[in-house]
Amino acid sequence: MAMAIILVLIVIASVLFHLLAPWHAAPAASNWGSIDTTLFITLIISGIFFIAITVFMAVAVMRFRHKEGARAAYQPENKKLETWLIIVTSVGIAAMLAPGLVVYSDFVRVPNNAYELEVVAQQWQWAFRFPGQDGKLGKSDIKFVDSSNPFGLDPKDPVGQDDVLVINNEVRLPLDRPVKVLLRSKDVLHDFYVPQMRSKMDMVPGMVSYFWFTPTKTGKYEVLCAEYCGVGHYNMRGHMIVEEQDAFDQWLNSQPTFAQTLTTAAKPSRDSVLKKGRLLAENLGCSACHSQDGSASLGPGWKGLYGRTEQLADGTSVLVDEAYLKESILDPKARLVQGYPPVMVTYTLNDDELGALVALIKSLGAAQQDNEPSASEASGPGDDLATQGQQLAQSLGCLACHSVDGSKGVGPSWQGLYGETVTLADGSTIKADEGYIKESVLNPGAKIVKGYAAVMPAFTPSDKDLNALIAFIKSKANADADASKAQPGK
Ligand code: CUA
């Protein structure tokens, strides 16, 4: 008896909870109505089944209670009951799924006057692109992606030059204008989800998915990644601000176009090309097998290589020129130098990257003409190094866990970290200086800051990258920390 009453009370409480719940959110986008209606249909259908099944249980508990000597009847086949159950559940499931098809087809049938917004995902951050004056997005391809072109836009496509790039986690949209959202991922599956807009779709590497909606209410909405994409997934968040057209236009004008980012990022001076070559040689691991100082290694050393004639394994010889170097990077086994094992893996680099590596090898060439000044270490003043460090922090994903604005993340914020004294998990304290930060990057588990989980994977950047990262972290130090550091130095 008590059990039956509890079951009935559960039903009544659930229904009352739904009817009396105080949450009645105001629609914020055009697709709100249809998507919420679909969800409501599903709620009603599953609600009816929930009530029916729970009440049936209560009745069964009452009617078939245990009596002395009573036995349950065994009824293995009941055609009539089975037929009814199949019909009722089929209709119920169809009624839950069919409206979704209608709503989905509307979700992806974009009106002609829709504005375009491209969302680019990578572990663990968002970036956004708008078409420029011409109203069209330029072509993109993953092969163009590098540190100066994070969107992978085709530098030769005139349509893409005026595209507006938003390289951070906050995007804005104009009020009351339909927007077509194009979704692209650079690495793994992500999912672009703006709950309050009722918009959500997977981002699949190698394809462009899309949907549309019209924001109808100004405000700041949260953007979430809704597909598990690695340790930083939970922190892959952003914001979508919907505002009046005027304010939006003003904001959009303040964002850089693709052409602008290209000219500021890559003034292809000889120095910067060489710098890029060095960075690549380290990041790709070339330096592990190719020395740059003439010492012996697994592959031919680069010093004095360019312009030399090499004996090949098949007995022929070749002049080491640009074409040969490029071929050897793209297809290392094509023409092997005698005396070296065929162990190099194939690298697929774009023209820019190939050019930078070849320029570097050239600069180490036999006839060392004008490269002395640039060979005297390219890492310029601190500012430049810090910028490099910022790029690295972005590409390595550090910023998914370490904020630079003082907000709390999975790891300690970098804002004001350098020079501070931090308390470790074992109760001891340590000053966050170069040595400590280096150790924390290379071996994060060694000294954990109190209050943080030991979840950071070890990174093995080159010395130069490590210095760039530290320069960036230093640049985020508090003014007074800087001062206290400067004084003892004097
Ligand atoms: Cu990106 Cu989860």
Boltz pocket constraint, residues with backbone or C-beta under 6 A from the ligand:
constraints:
  - pocket:
      binder: B
      contacts: [[A, 121], [A, 122], [A, 123], [A, 124], [A, 189], [A, 190], [A, 191], [A, 225], [A, 226], [A, 227], [A, 228], [A, 229], [A, 230], [A, 233], [A, 234], [A, 236]]
      max_distance: 6.0
